[in-house]
């Protein structure tokens, strides 16, 4: 690139591609050195080699790995440097910089365009339209999510209905009717048994209350007995029995 037309053009613009490349290469070297220094420190802590005979062995091993990485990296960076100089920092053939008058005119046109109120109005209009489109897009997204939710719910209901229809179609009407009759019969038998048990329980409780009442009465009137009991006492006792 030295002495070429590209170099002259970059120099006129106060640009130095080679300086940029050199700074990039130096930055990579610094990063690589810092990385392996940190690696050596951490390895020394983990392996506890500091102050021991193994410390030098660890340093040699790390340096060996560093040299391998450095060698491979240097080759790749050399290829990258050549590519940049040949393709990235080479101007097309016949390229020439605009003259000062043309450059001033272009700058003036750009400045006029930037200060044009019509352009500002168009930009404001575009911003408003962009905001409106964003709001509508958000609204459409919400509606789409709601439709997806409704679709999923409808699909679930349809699945339940289909399952019920399959069960209905799988069993004939006669079988279903017979099953209903059998269920009703079993329910009637269970209800009858329940009523019988409740009646027996009620009768047993009534007999027990009568027995307790008789026992209490005779305990209170052991000396008198029924033959010596007063008529009022007997009537009162019979009334209590009827209440039970």
Secondary structure, DSSP 8 states (H G I E B T S, - for coil): -TTSHHHHHHHHTT--HHHHHHHHHHHHHHHHHHHHHHHHHHHHHHHT-TTSTHHHHHHHHHHHHHHHHHHHHHHHHHHHHHHIIIIIT---TT-----HHHHHHHHHHHHHHHT-HHHHHHHHHHHHHHHHHHHHHHHHHHHHHHHHHHHHHHHHHHHHHHHHHHHHHHS-HHHHHHHHHHHHHHHHHHHHHHHHHHHHHHHHHHHHHHHHHHHHHHHHTTTTTTTT--HHHHHHHHHHHHH-
